[in-house]
Amino acid sequence: VSNYHWRDGIGPRNDRPPRLEMAWGTVESNRFGTHEFMQYAEMLKTEPYIAVNLGTGTWTDAQQWVEYVNGKQDTAVTRERRKNGRAEPWKCTYWGLGNEMDGPWQMGHRSADEYGKFALEAAKLMKWTDPSIKLIAAGSSHFAQGIDWIGWNRTVLEHLKRHIDYLAIHLYVGNRENNYGEFVAVSEDLADRIKTTEGVINAAMSGEPRNRKIYIAWDEWNVWYRARGPQQRGRNILEERYNLEDALVVATFLNTFINNAHIVKIANMAQLVNVIAPIFTNPEGMFLQTIYHPLQLFANNSKGDALQLHVDSPRYETQRFGAVPYLDTSAAYDNGSLVLNVVNRHANQAIDIEFEAQDKSFAGAVEVSEVNGPDVKAENDFGSQKVTVVKRSATAQGKTLKARVAPHSYTMFKTRLA
């Protein structure tokens, strides 16, 4: 983002200038630019989200990109879009004010105060161009020991709170110590950071109109620790291979986002294909990584309203997080359809569970989808799917749904309430 100049990615593809990609030590061909990205989003029927360059870019660059994508008036910029083959504007609602600007690895890295002042001017121009857009400020991504990540968010909000709609936070986790129990509890850290950030937002908004809301956009998150470091430069990089314990962590992250849906309104896994991704390909084919399965189940089923669950679970002791429940859960309700998500963190014991409905009753059939494998280190590969989704049916009547969840598993229960 911080050295990407969007005009390099428009016009005839063969005429676009290749640029040195300094972040990853390769060459950016610019053959996939604004038109290709927006067309791809249209094809997938998904919401586009564009982050403007506030590292080496200018306020005018940011403003004109909004104008190019969303502008309806007859201007030099929109004429350029029409010349490049798009007569009508697209509609990109979500715009990021830079990316990870708190990180010293970022080109154009600034202090929180410098970034806040610079982003404010970009935000004003962008919203004056299209008042309907939603702006996302670059919140914390640098959580190294001794870093005041809370102070970064506080300062950024002081500058931008009257202009932004979301504060972006990034978090990647890993298991370098090869400690299963500690690793699968790491969503406790995510939950703490959400609560802390929510508190900082509430403090910043004290005295502002009550209908003025700022939400959290957790717009980069994943397991990422193997394919990291200075050697990860060039074309085939960040090819993280995932195992079952990684999939369980992904499921607990998704539970945590649902359980905090009142403040976390955007939660994008990074990335999609090959690069720290749920889908892996090569010229001969593709396979689904372990982390694909919980993401797919949550994305296609956990819709509607997030429900608050009161959970009584056995616990285990961790060094970092104290006593952690073996069961990690969330629930979603949508027009009679109920989805219950359960991660059993226990490495070798099944746990009997019982759901009690309060003001409705379970209405019969239950679809059960279990993500599991032979052991917590099981991986998928070309021609070898050790971690899969096993589906089965069950029934539940009255106020209670009873089940047994296998060790080291994520299980989704989908049923109806009447």
N, C-alpha and C positions, 0 to 999 in steps of 0.2 A: 504494500500500500504506500509506504512512505517514500518510494522513489518511482511510483507508477504515474505516468502522465497520460491521461485518458485520450488525448488527441492522437497519440501514437497508435491507438487501437481502433481508429475509424478510417473510412475510405477503402479503396480497393485493397484487398488483402495482400496482393503481391507487391504493393507499393508501400506497405507499412514498414517503418524503420525498426530493425532489430536493435535492442538496447542491452547493455551489460546489466545483468540481474545481480546486483551486489549482495543482496541478502542471502542468496543461496548459491552463489558462485557459478552461475550459468548465463545463458543468453535468453532474453525474453523476445520471442519472435513477433509478438503483438498480433498474431493471426487470430487469436480469440480475444475480441474486444467488446465494446459496449453493445453493438448490434447482436453479436453472437450470444452474449450472456443474456440479454433480454429475451431473445428468441428461445433460448434454452429454458428460461424460467416460464415462458408462455407454454412451451411444449409440455413441461412438467406440471403446469397449472399450480405453480407455487409462487409465493411472494418474493420478489427480488429484494436484495439488501445490498446497497453500494456504500463502500467506505471511501471517502475522499482523501486525497493526499494532503495531510497537514504537516508532513515532514519536510520535503523539499518543494512542495507545491505552494500555490498562492491562494489568497481569498478569491481572486477572479477565476482561477482554475476550478475551484469548488462551485462557485456560483454558476459558471457557464455549463458545468456538467449537469446540474439540475435543470438548467434551461434547455440543454440539448435533449435530455431524456423526457422531460415533462412539459416543456414549453408549448403553448398553443398559439401565441402571438406570431405575427410575421416579423421575424428578426433575422439578422445575419446568422445567428447561431442555429435557429430552427431551419433556415434555408439550407444550411450545411447538412443538417440531418436529412432533409428531403432529398438533397442531391445524392446522399449516400444510400437512398432506397427506402426510407421510412417516412411516409407522408404524415401520418397521424402520430401524436406523441404516445409513448408508453405511459404507464403509471407506476413509478417507483415511489412507494410511500416511505420506506425506511432508508435513512442516510446516516452513516457513521462519520463522526468528526475526527478522522484519523484513526490510527490503530496502535494500541500499546505504547502510547506516547510517554508513559512512565518508565519504559524499559531503556537502559543504556545501550542495548543492542539495536535500537531503532534509529534509522537515519532521521535527523532532525529532532532527536530527543530533546525535550525541554523540561524545566522544572514545572511543578504543578501550577505555579503562579503564571509563568510564561505561557504554558499551554492554555490555561484558562482564558487569558487575555487574547491570545491569537485565535483560539477556537470561537470565542465570542463574536469576533468580527466576521468570521466565515459563516457562523450560524445566522447572523442578522441578514447577510446577503442571500443566503440560501432560502430562508423563510420569506424574505421579501419577493423572491423569484416565484416561489410556490408555497403559499401559507398552509397548504394542506399536508405537507410532508411532516414526518416524525423524525426528530434528530436524536442521535445516540452519541453521548459523550464517551471518550476513552477513559474509563475508570481503571481500577487496579489490575495489573497483570504480573507485577514484580513482587513476589512474596518471599524473597530471600531473607535470611535472618538479619535483623537490624534495619530492615526497610520499613518506613512508616507508610504502609499502604493505606491505612485509615486516613492519615493526614492528606494524602494525595486526593482521595475522594472528597474529603471535606473542602479542600481548597478549590477543586474543580467545580463543585456544586455552588460554591459562593459566587463564582464568576458566571456560571451558566444556568442556574436554576430557573430563570425566567424564560429560557429559550429552548431547553432540551426536554425530551419526553422520556428518555431512558438513560441509565448509566450502565455502560458495558463493563463486565468483569470477566476475566479469563482464569481458568484453573486447569492445569494438567497434573496428573498424579502417576505414581509408579511404585514398584516393589523392588527397589535396588537391594534391600536388606533380605529379600526372600523370606519375609515373615507373613505368612498367609493371614493370620488373625488380625494383625495390625493393618494390613493392606485392605481387606474387605470391610474394615471399619472406617475407611477414610472419608466416607460421605458424612461422618460426624463433623469433620473439618469444613466440608462444604456448607452444611447447615449452619455452623457457627458464623461463617463468613457472610452468609445471606442475612442472618439476624443482625450482625454488626453493621452491614451496609444499609439495611433497612433503617436502623437507628440513626445512622449518619444522614440519610435522606430526610427522615422525619425532623431531625434537628435543623437541617438546612431550610426546610419548608415551613418552619415555625414562623408565623406572622404573614405567610403568603395566603392567598385565597384558598379556601378549603377544597374547591373543585379543581385546583391546580395540582396534578399528580405527576410524580416521576417514579417510574418503575425500574426494575433491574432487567437488563438484557444480558443473560449469561451466554454470550454469543461465541465463545470458544471454550470447549471442555472436552476432555478425553483422557484415556490412559496413554501416556507417552513417556517412555524413559529408556527403552532399549536403543532405538534408532535416533539418538541425540548426540550432539557434540560437534566439534570442529570438522570431523571427518564427513559429516553429513552435508556435502556440497556437491553440486553437479546435477546430472539429469535424474538418475534413479536413486532418490534419497527418501528418508523418512518412511521406509517400508517396514513399519512395525508389524510384527506377527503376534497375534493375540491368542490367549488361552482362556480356559474356563473362568479362572479367578478374575481376569479382566472383564469378562462378560458380566459377572456378578457385581463388580464395582460399577459398571455402566448401569445396571438395573437399579442399584441403590442410589446413584445420582438421579436417575429419572424419578424414582420415588420421592427423593428430596425436592426436586423441582415441583412435582405435583403437590406435595405437602406445603409448599410455599408459593402456591399459584396466585395468592393475593398480591404478591409483590414481584415475583419472577414471571414476566409475561412473554419473554423470548428465551429460548434455551437451545442453541444450535450446537450440535456435535461438529467438531472439526476433525477430519475432513470427510470426503465422500468416497473417492476411489484411489487406491494404492497408497496415498500419502496419509499415514495414521488413519486408516480408513476401514469401514465395515465391509467393503467390497474390494477384492484383489484380482487383478487381471495380468495376463501376459499375452503375447501374440497367439498362443495356442488355446487360450480359454480364460476361465474365471472361477473363483470360488467365493463363498460367503464366509467371512471371518466370524469368530465366535461372538464378537460384539454386535454383529448384524442382528442377531435373533432377538435380544431384548429390545433393541431400538425399533425393530419392525413391529413387534407385538405392542409396545407402548404407543407408537405413532398411529397405528391403525385401530386401536381399541380404547385407549384411555382418553375419552372425549367427554365434553359436557362440563359438569361441575365437580371440582375436587371436594371430596368428603373428608371430614376429620375423623380419624379412627382413634379409639382409646385402646391401647395395646398393652397386654400383660404378657411379657415374654421372659424366658430365662435369659441370663446374661453371662458374659465372660469378661475377664479382666484384660485390659490392654495397657501398655505402658504410656501411650500417648493420649488416649481418649478416656481412660478410666473404665468403668463398667459399661459394656456395649451390649444391646440386645441381640440375641441370635437371629431374631426375626425382624426384618426391615420391610415395611409395608406402605402401601398407598391405596387409595380407592377413588374411582370416578363414577359419576352417575349421569346418565343421559336419557331422559324421557323413558324411564322404566328399566333401562339397561344398566346393570351394575358390573363394574370391573374391579376385581380385587387383585392386587399385585403383591406377591410375597417372595422375599429372598430369605432362604435359610442359609445363614453364614456358617453353620456348624460343619466342620470338615468331614465328620464321619457318623453323625447321628441324624436320623429322621426325627421330625417333631410333629406331634399331633396338634392340630389347630382347630379352633372353633370360632366361627363368626356368628355374632348375634345381631339380628336386625332390630332396630328400635321401634319404628312406627309403621313398618311395612312387613311383608312376609316374603320369603323366597318362593319362587313360582315354578319349581320343577327342575327342568334340564339345566345342567351346568357344563359349559365347555371348559376343559382343563388343558392348558398348554404349558409344558414343562421344558425349560432349557437346562440341559445337564450333559455330562460326559463321564467317562470312566474315572477321571481324577481331576484335580484342580489345575494341573499343568497341561491338560489335553488341549491340542491345537487342531485347527482345520488346515487343509492344504489342498493342492490340486489332486483330485481323485481320492481324497481322504477326509471325510466329514465325521470327526469324532464328537464334536459338540453340535447337537441338533435340537430341534423342537419335536417333542413327542406329544401327540394329542390324544386325549381320551375323554370319555363322557362320564358324568356323575349326575346325581339328583339331589335336590334339597327342597324340603317342604317346611312350612311353618317359620319359626323365628330363627332357626339355627342351620348353619352349613358346617359340616364337619369334614375334615380331610387330613391327610398326612402328607407333609412336604419332605421330599428326599433331602439327604445331606448335599451340601454345595450345589444348591439349585435355585433357579428363579422360576416361579410358577404363577401363571395368570389364570384366574377363575373368572369366567364370564357367564352371567346369568341374568334373570329378570326379577324385579320386585313387584309385588302387586298389593 
